[in-house]
């Protein structure tokens, strides 16, 4: 009863993945490499967009915000997971757990909204190209991005406050690799029906609605591409959307499978692996999706490298003289 009266003094245990010996070392190396790739890759993308003027377009403006959110997303979870893997100290304070929950929900909601904005950007670019820079002017892009971030911040704050008022009188073992909202509600000894309803409403209004808007945008985009007479024009129009569409498929695929798959005895372990897939794999692949097949980004990288080489030569000449 004392723990119930002093919720803020609770220490949770993150069960994560049960490994030992060489497997534990292997998982640590894999997680570390993926985390470093995800953070550095997304921050490089954001830096490129800020530095290179040719990337100062609405699409890359949203991509810059998306990349920063992706870096935040993985940084919310993986430093603690790496620490647990190395030290086997699975403890996390109540305040630390709520903080992790807040930033995880903030990043997740922001990603859904930014992907929707990027889909709208591609819709305008393909379906009404002559009005593109009028519709997607700088002020509109800033307002859309600000709305995504502010709404996500408010949404995650509400849910963090709702979870922080729950009582945890029984088990404090979180059977996940981070402080997941559903795992915390399952642990609570309080009545969580109202919070479960709020979470379902959020899933419908945010995740499902975002998916419907993105899908609708691509229905119009595909219809517009089919009407283009030249094969070169169709390829150019589709290639301008391919990176975003790939990211949407990578992002929504594991989430949809997580919700529709049947329950089983191994369900919790499968849920962990699927959650791991969209928490770390998608942010890791995102920089590659937007660079390997994107001539503008590759050109921006080459431009920065050339500028760097020229500056080094000039400094070398000045030093020699």
TIDREN-839716 format. One record per residue (C-alpha): x, y, z; residue in three letters. Coordinates in Angstrom, 3 decimals. Example, Ala and Ser with C-alpha at 12.3 -4.5 7.8 and 13.67 -1.06 7.14 Angstrom:
<atoms>
+----------+----------+----------+-----+
|     east |    north |       up |   r |
+----------+----------+----------+-----+
|   12.300 |   -4.500 |    7.800 | ALA |
|   13.670 |   -1.060 |    7.140 | SER |
+----------+----------+----------+-----+
</atoms>
This chain:
<atoms>
+----------+----------+----------+-----+
|     east |    north |       up |   r |
+----------+----------+----------+-----+
|    0.000 |    0.000 |    0.000 | UNK |
|    2.940 |    2.315 |    0.700 | UNK |
|    4.109 |    1.965 |   -2.894 | UNK |
|    0.649 |    2.871 |   -4.095 | UNK |
|    0.695 |    6.017 |   -2.003 | UNK |
|    4.170 |    7.003 |   -3.213 | UNK |
|    3.985 |    6.250 |   -6.918 | UNK |
|    6.863 |    8.572 |   -7.780 | UNK |
|    9.225 |    6.423 |   -5.661 | UNK |
|    8.575 |    3.297 |   -7.744 | UNK |
|   11.421 |    1.707 |   -9.662 | UNK |
|   10.392 |   -0.309 |  -12.716 | UNK |
|   12.328 |   -3.206 |  -14.214 | UNK |
|   12.596 |   -3.320 |  -17.998 | UNK |
|   12.714 |   -7.002 |  -18.913 | UNK |
|   13.826 |   -6.337 |  -22.536 | UNK |
|   15.454 |   -9.396 |  -24.163 | UNK |
|   16.626 |  -12.393 |  -22.148 | UNK |
|   20.124 |  -13.126 |  -23.428 | UNK |
|   23.414 |  -14.295 |  -21.997 | UNK |
|   27.077 |  -14.690 |  -22.906 | UNK |
|   28.076 |  -14.212 |  -26.537 | UNK |
|   24.496 |  -13.480 |  -27.610 | UNK |
|   24.350 |  -10.529 |  -25.240 | UNK |
|   27.585 |   -9.114 |  -26.676 | UNK |
|   26.345 |   -9.665 |  -30.207 | UNK |
|   23.052 |   -7.878 |  -29.492 | UNK |
|   24.891 |   -4.959 |  -27.910 | UNK |
|   27.112 |   -4.523 |  -30.977 | UNK |
|   24.128 |   -4.771 |  -33.355 | UNK |
|   22.048 |   -2.313 |  -31.310 | UNK |
|   24.970 |    0.109 |  -30.993 | UNK |
|   25.763 |    0.049 |  -34.724 | UNK |
|   22.094 |    0.523 |  -35.663 | UNK |
|   21.667 |    3.316 |  -33.132 | UNK |
|   24.774 |    5.153 |  -34.328 | UNK |
|   23.721 |    4.703 |  -37.968 | UNK |
|   20.193 |    5.938 |  -37.284 | UNK |
|   21.272 |    9.033 |  -35.340 | UNK |
|   24.253 |   10.020 |  -37.485 | UNK |
|   22.431 |    9.272 |  -40.756 | UNK |
|   19.364 |   11.321 |  -39.886 | UNK |
|   21.406 |   14.205 |  -38.496 | UNK |
|   23.543 |   14.221 |  -41.660 | UNK |
|   20.368 |   14.433 |  -43.753 | UNK |
|   19.102 |   17.355 |  -41.621 | UNK |
|   22.477 |   19.117 |  -41.834 | UNK |
|   22.638 |   18.688 |  -45.612 | UNK |
|   19.190 |   20.183 |  -46.020 | UNK |
|   20.109 |   23.176 |  -43.863 | UNK |
|   23.484 |   23.750 |  -45.543 | UNK |
|   22.696 |   23.257 |  -49.247 | UNK |
|   20.446 |   25.899 |  -50.813 | UNK |
|   19.214 |   23.601 |  -53.607 | UNK |
|   17.514 |   21.478 |  -50.930 | UNK |
|   15.579 |   24.433 |  -49.512 | UNK |
|   12.265 |   23.167 |  -50.867 | UNK |
|    9.033 |   22.181 |  -49.068 | UNK |
|    9.693 |   18.443 |  -49.448 | UNK |
|   13.150 |   18.669 |  -47.898 | UNK |
|   11.923 |   21.065 |  -45.228 | UNK |
|    9.537 |   18.371 |  -43.979 | UNK |
|   12.235 |   15.732 |  -44.407 | UNK |
|   14.583 |   17.804 |  -42.221 | UNK |
|   11.985 |   17.890 |  -39.450 | UNK |
|   11.259 |   14.187 |  -39.930 | UNK |
|   14.964 |   13.278 |  -39.686 | UNK |
|   15.403 |   15.256 |  -36.453 | UNK |
|   12.327 |   13.546 |  -34.973 | UNK |
|   13.690 |   10.148 |  -36.055 | UNK |
|   16.992 |   10.852 |  -34.263 | UNK |
|   15.025 |   11.866 |  -31.155 | UNK |
|   12.860 |    8.747 |  -31.477 | UNK |
|   15.750 |    6.273 |  -31.276 | UNK |
|   17.650 |    8.356 |  -28.684 | UNK |
|   14.648 |    8.096 |  -26.368 | UNK |
|   14.939 |    4.307 |  -26.145 | UNK |
|   18.294 |    2.927 |  -27.195 | UNK |
|   20.765 |    4.503 |  -24.746 | UNK |
|   18.826 |    2.864 |  -21.907 | UNK |
|   18.498 |   -0.418 |  -23.815 | UNK |
|   22.253 |   -0.451 |  -24.482 | UNK |
|   22.895 |    0.234 |  -20.800 | UNK |
|   20.624 |   -2.663 |  -19.789 | UNK |
|   22.338 |   -4.988 |  -22.273 | UNK |
|   25.821 |   -4.175 |  -20.920 | UNK |
|   25.240 |   -3.761 |  -17.177 | UNK |
|   22.152 |   -6.023 |  -16.797 | UNK |
|   20.784 |   -3.296 |  -14.506 | UNK |
|   17.168 |   -3.247 |  -15.654 | UNK |
|   15.960 |   -0.599 |  -13.234 | UNK |
|   14.406 |    2.672 |  -14.361 | UNK |
|   12.875 |    5.263 |  -12.063 | UNK |
|    9.238 |    6.276 |  -12.303 | UNK |
|   10.249 |    9.775 |  -13.466 | UNK |
|   12.652 |    8.299 |  -16.029 | UNK |
|    9.950 |    5.975 |  -17.316 | UNK |
|    7.396 |    8.789 |  -17.728 | UNK |
|   10.027 |   10.963 |  -19.443 | UNK |
|   10.850 |    8.138 |  -21.868 | UNK |
|    7.135 |    7.613 |  -22.506 | UNK |
|    6.641 |   11.328 |  -23.212 | UNK |
|    9.417 |   11.592 |  -25.805 | UNK |
|    8.492 |    8.265 |  -27.396 | UNK |
|    4.852 |    9.308 |  -27.862 | UNK |
|    5.902 |   12.793 |  -29.008 | UNK |
|    8.252 |   11.393 |  -31.652 | UNK |
|    5.784 |    8.742 |  -32.808 | UNK |
|    2.905 |   11.202 |  -33.232 | UNK |
|    5.156 |   13.738 |  -34.966 | UNK |
|    6.297 |   11.078 |  -37.446 | UNK |
|    2.729 |   10.171 |  -38.412 | UNK |
|    1.813 |   13.831 |  -38.924 | UNK |
|    4.986 |   14.730 |  -40.817 | UNK |
|    4.565 |   11.727 |  -43.127 | UNK |
|    1.038 |   13.011 |  -43.831 | UNK |
|    2.368 |   16.503 |  -44.616 | UNK |
|    4.972 |   14.974 |  -46.923 | UNK |
|    2.231 |   12.993 |  -48.696 | UNK |
|    0.247 |   16.214 |  -49.192 | UNK |
|    3.390 |   17.884 |  -50.535 | UNK |
|    3.836 |   15.082 |  -53.099 | UNK |
|    0.132 |   15.281 |  -54.012 | UNK |
|    0.417 |   19.000 |  -54.790 | UNK |
|    3.698 |   18.506 |  -56.682 | UNK |
|    2.304 |   15.769 |  -58.952 | UNK |
|   -1.375 |   16.690 |  -59.278 | UNK |
|   -1.142 |   20.511 |  -59.399 | UNK |
|    2.497 |   21.253 |  -60.340 | UNK |
|    1.805 |   24.762 |  -61.657 | UNK |
|    0.402 |   25.819 |  -58.262 | UNK |
|    3.024 |   23.986 |  -56.204 | UNK |
|    5.078 |   26.953 |  -54.977 | UNK |
|    1.898 |   28.971 |  -54.374 | UNK |
|    0.217 |   26.255 |  -52.280 | UNK |
|    3.379 |   25.019 |  -50.558 | UNK |
|    4.854 |   28.430 |  -49.806 | UNK |
|    7.238 |   28.858 |  -46.904 | UNK |
|    4.685 |   30.224 |  -44.430 | UNK |
|    2.322 |   27.285 |  -45.021 | UNK |
|    5.135 |   24.756 |  -44.548 | UNK |
|    6.242 |   26.396 |  -41.300 | UNK |
|    2.653 |   26.403 |  -39.974 | UNK |
|    2.169 |   22.721 |  -40.888 | UNK |
|    5.458 |   21.669 |  -39.274 | UNK |
|    4.744 |   23.756 |  -36.168 | UNK |
|    1.282 |   22.189 |  -35.881 | UNK |
|    2.787 |   18.682 |  -36.126 | UNK |
|    5.295 |   19.358 |  -33.357 | UNK |
|    2.947 |   21.298 |  -31.063 | UNK |
|    0.094 |   18.814 |  -31.405 | UNK |
|    2.474 |   15.893 |  -30.775 | UNK |
|    3.895 |   17.637 |  -27.713 | UNK |
|    0.434 |   18.328 |  -26.285 | UNK |
|   -0.794 |   14.810 |  -27.095 | UNK |
|    2.180 |   13.115 |  -25.416 | UNK |
|    1.895 |   15.439 |  -22.404 | UNK |
|   -1.743 |   14.455 |  -21.879 | UNK |
|   -1.009 |   10.728 |  -22.020 | UNK |
|    2.085 |   11.064 |  -19.835 | UNK |
|    0.006 |   12.837 |  -17.186 | UNK |
|   -2.723 |   10.184 |  -17.427 | UNK |
|   -0.191 |    7.384 |  -16.915 | UNK |
|    1.619 |    9.241 |  -14.113 | UNK |
|   -1.568 |    9.197 |  -12.000 | UNK |
|   -1.899 |    5.391 |  -12.132 | UNK |
|   -1.134 |    3.203 |   -9.110 | UNK |
|    1.317 |    0.312 |   -9.330 | UNK |
|    0.783 |   -1.895 |   -6.303 | UNK |
|    1.718 |   -5.265 |   -7.758 | UNK |
|    4.373 |   -6.122 |  -10.339 | UNK |
|    6.831 |   -3.480 |  -11.537 | UNK |
|    8.314 |   -5.620 |  -14.331 | UNK |
|    7.779 |   -4.061 |  -17.771 | UNK |
|    7.809 |   -6.873 |  -20.326 | UNK |
|    9.153 |   -4.662 |  -23.094 | UNK |
|   12.426 |   -2.973 |  -24.016 | UNK |
|   11.123 |    0.482 |  -23.109 | UNK |
|    8.345 |    2.165 |  -21.125 | UNK |
|    5.476 |    1.387 |  -23.447 | UNK |
|    2.085 |    2.881 |  -22.571 | UNK |
|    0.224 |   -0.414 |  -23.006 | UNK |
|    2.724 |   -2.290 |  -20.832 | UNK |
|    2.366 |    0.320 |  -18.087 | UNK |
|   -1.434 |    0.162 |  -18.190 | UNK |
|   -1.261 |   -3.640 |  -17.999 | UNK |
|    0.896 |   -3.368 |  -14.847 | UNK |
|   -1.301 |   -0.833 |  -13.112 | UNK |
|   -3.620 |   -1.779 |  -10.282 | UNK |
|   -5.875 |    1.187 |  -11.150 | UNK |
|   -8.890 |    1.123 |  -13.442 | UNK |
|   -7.442 |    1.915 |  -16.900 | UNK |
|  -10.623 |    1.652 |  -19.003 | UNK |
|  -10.886 |    5.401 |  -19.613 | UNK |
|   -7.216 |    5.561 |  -20.634 | UNK |
|   -7.613 |    2.549 |  -22.937 | UNK |
|  -10.557 |    4.289 |  -24.616 | UNK |
|   -8.487 |    7.470 |  -24.982 | UNK |
|   -5.670 |    5.440 |  -26.541 | UNK |
|   -8.069 |    3.782 |  -29.003 | UNK |
|   -9.469 |    7.202 |  -29.948 | UNK |
|   -5.912 |    8.459 |  -30.488 | UNK |
|   -5.083 |    5.451 |  -32.678 | UNK |
|   -8.159 |    6.116 |  -34.802 | UNK |
|   -7.722 |    9.892 |  -35.020 | UNK |
|   -3.955 |    9.889 |  -35.483 | UNK |
|   -2.612 |    6.608 |  -36.859 | UNK |
|   -5.622 |    5.481 |  -38.901 | UNK |
|   -6.603 |    8.958 |  -40.118 | UNK |
|   -3.010 |    9.689 |  -41.139 | UNK |
|   -2.932 |    6.395 |  -43.061 | UNK |
|   -6.217 |    7.226 |  -44.815 | UNK |
|   -4.966 |   10.698 |  -45.811 | UNK |
|   -1.656 |    9.306 |  -47.077 | UNK |
|   -3.438 |    6.534 |  -49.006 | UNK |
|   -5.900 |    9.026 |  -50.513 | UNK |
|   -3.030 |   11.268 |  -51.592 | UNK |
|   -1.357 |    8.367 |  -53.387 | UNK |
|   -4.577 |    7.317 |  -55.096 | UNK |
|   -4.737 |   10.801 |  -56.656 | UNK |
|   -0.987 |   10.730 |  -57.368 | UNK |
|   -1.199 |    7.373 |  -59.155 | UNK |
|   -4.200 |    8.565 |  -61.184 | UNK |
|   -2.264 |   11.689 |  -62.189 | UNK |
|    0.844 |    9.669 |  -63.117 | UNK |
|   -1.184 |    7.266 |  -65.287 | UNK |
|   -2.517 |   10.244 |  -67.279 | UNK |
|    1.000 |   11.439 |  -68.129 | UNK |
|    1.638 |   10.473 |  -71.770 | UNK |
|    5.425 |   10.172 |  -71.853 | UNK |
|    7.126 |    7.295 |  -70.038 | UNK |
|    9.931 |    9.667 |  -69.027 | UNK |
|    7.400 |   12.001 |  -67.395 | UNK |
|    5.711 |    9.125 |  -65.568 | UNK |
|    9.050 |    7.861 |  -64.280 | UNK |
|   10.086 |   11.344 |  -63.119 | UNK |
|    6.771 |   11.884 |  -61.313 | UNK |
|    6.892 |    8.477 |  -59.619 | UNK |
|   10.564 |    8.791 |  -58.641 | UNK |
|    9.781 |   12.066 |  -56.843 | UNK |
|    7.414 |   10.084 |  -54.574 | UNK |
|    9.273 |    6.781 |  -54.302 | UNK |
|   11.419 |    7.682 |  -51.266 | UNK |
|    8.444 |    8.906 |  -49.248 | UNK |
|    6.301 |    5.936 |  -50.283 | UNK |
|    9.076 |    3.525 |  -49.257 | UNK |
|    9.317 |    5.192 |  -45.836 | UNK |
|    5.526 |    4.973 |  -45.380 | UNK |
|    5.545 |    1.242 |  -46.226 | UNK |
|    8.478 |    0.583 |  -43.875 | UNK |
|    6.820 |    2.596 |  -41.097 | UNK |
|    3.259 |    1.280 |  -41.362 | UNK |
|    4.080 |   -2.334 |  -42.295 | UNK |
|    5.217 |   -3.575 |  -38.846 | UNK |
|    2.521 |   -1.509 |  -37.083 | UNK |
|   -0.289 |   -2.994 |  -39.184 | UNK |
|    1.069 |   -6.526 |  -38.734 | UNK |
|    1.346 |   -5.923 |  -34.984 | UNK |
|   -2.359 |   -5.082 |  -34.779 | UNK |
|   -3.788 |   -7.748 |  -37.102 | UNK |
|   -1.667 |  -10.767 |  -36.131 | UNK |
|   -3.411 |  -13.435 |  -33.968 | UNK |
|   -2.529 |  -13.828 |  -30.309 | UNK |
|   -0.284 |  -16.775 |  -29.370 | UNK |
|    1.932 |  -18.062 |  -26.584 | UNK |
|    4.901 |  -16.302 |  -28.181 | UNK |
|    2.858 |  -13.153 |  -28.740 | UNK |
|    4.812 |  -10.951 |  -26.324 | UNK |
|    8.188 |  -11.930 |  -27.804 | UNK |
|    6.843 |  -11.338 |  -31.312 | UNK |
|    5.489 |   -7.945 |  -30.246 | UNK |
|    8.935 |   -6.993 |  -28.952 | UNK |
|   10.585 |   -7.930 |  -32.232 | UNK |
|    7.980 |   -6.068 |  -34.294 | UNK |
|    8.268 |   -3.022 |  -32.035 | UNK |
|   12.038 |   -3.212 |  -32.401 | UNK |
|   11.594 |   -3.286 |  -36.168 | UNK |
|    9.807 |    0.056 |  -36.439 | UNK |
|   11.643 |    1.671 |  -33.523 | UNK |
|   15.196 |    1.144 |  -34.826 | UNK |
|   15.170 |   -0.472 |  -38.291 | UNK |
|   13.017 |    2.180 |  -39.987 | UNK |
|   15.022 |    5.162 |  -38.611 | UNK |
|   18.213 |    3.337 |  -39.627 | UNK |
|   17.012 |    2.799 |  -43.198 | UNK |
|   15.499 |    6.268 |  -43.593 | UNK |
|   18.787 |    8.051 |  -44.508 | UNK |
|   19.573 |    5.372 |  -47.110 | UNK |
|   16.080 |    5.577 |  -48.602 | UNK |
|   16.474 |    9.311 |  -49.141 | UNK |
|   20.064 |    9.216 |  -50.424 | UNK |
|   20.757 |    6.102 |  -52.505 | UNK |
|   17.996 |    6.812 |  -55.052 | UNK |
|   17.829 |   10.576 |  -54.707 | UNK |
|   19.969 |   12.506 |  -57.188 | UNK |
|   19.365 |   15.835 |  -55.439 | UNK |
|   20.695 |   14.592 |  -52.098 | UNK |
|   23.643 |   12.837 |  -53.767 | UNK |
|   24.352 |   16.065 |  -55.660 | UNK |
|   24.204 |   18.026 |  -52.396 | UNK |
|   26.710 |   15.652 |  -50.791 | UNK |
|   29.045 |   16.030 |  -53.775 | UNK |
|   28.677 |   19.814 |  -53.613 | UNK |
|   29.601 |   19.918 |  -49.916 | UNK |
|   32.580 |   17.636 |  -50.514 | UNK |
|   33.792 |   19.852 |  -53.376 | UNK |
|   33.400 |   22.994 |  -51.253 | UNK |
|   35.318 |   21.311 |  -48.430 | UNK |
|   38.145 |   20.288 |  -50.808 | UNK |
|   38.341 |   23.775 |  -52.328 | UNK |
|   38.527 |   25.355 |  -48.860 | UNK |
|   41.314 |   22.949 |  -47.859 | UNK |
|   43.261 |   23.793 |  -51.028 | UNK |
|   42.882 |   27.516 |  -50.428 | UNK |
|   44.071 |   27.158 |  -46.840 | UNK |
|   46.981 |   25.028 |  -48.016 | UNK |
|   47.991 |   27.635 |  -50.633 | UNK |
|   47.771 |   30.462 |  -48.097 | UNK |
|   49.848 |   28.450 |  -45.611 | UNK |
|   52.555 |   27.707 |  -48.201 | UNK |
|   52.764 |   31.374 |  -49.212 | UNK |
+----------+----------+----------+-----+
</atoms>
